[in-house]
Amino acid sequence: MAMKKTDLEKNKALKLNNAMKLSTADRFGKAAAADPKLDRREQRKLDQAQGLVAFACKLNGDLVTELKERAATHPEGMTGLLNEVIKRGLAG
């Protein structure tokens, strides 16, 4: 007996859903637990212990690109670079 068109489409959808579930299983499973990065809560606690406060602002895209390039070579990364630049700017 041949399957109806709707039954074929349902089977396709089920296969697609199962494939999507399997593809994301590694992202949220054991592989994610092995990642050495800190979760947000732990990172926030470390930042607070160092006296760091989040500060959001909007910058020109070209400026951001230049900051990212310089931060790549800075020993303290983006945070250290911005601390230096802002302190120099406020002092002069």
ABEGO torsion letter per residue (X at the ends): XBBBAAAAAAAAAAAAAAAAAAAAAAAABAAAAABABBBAAAAAAAAAAAGBBBBBBBBBAAAAAAAAAAAAABAAEAAAAAAAAAAAAAAX
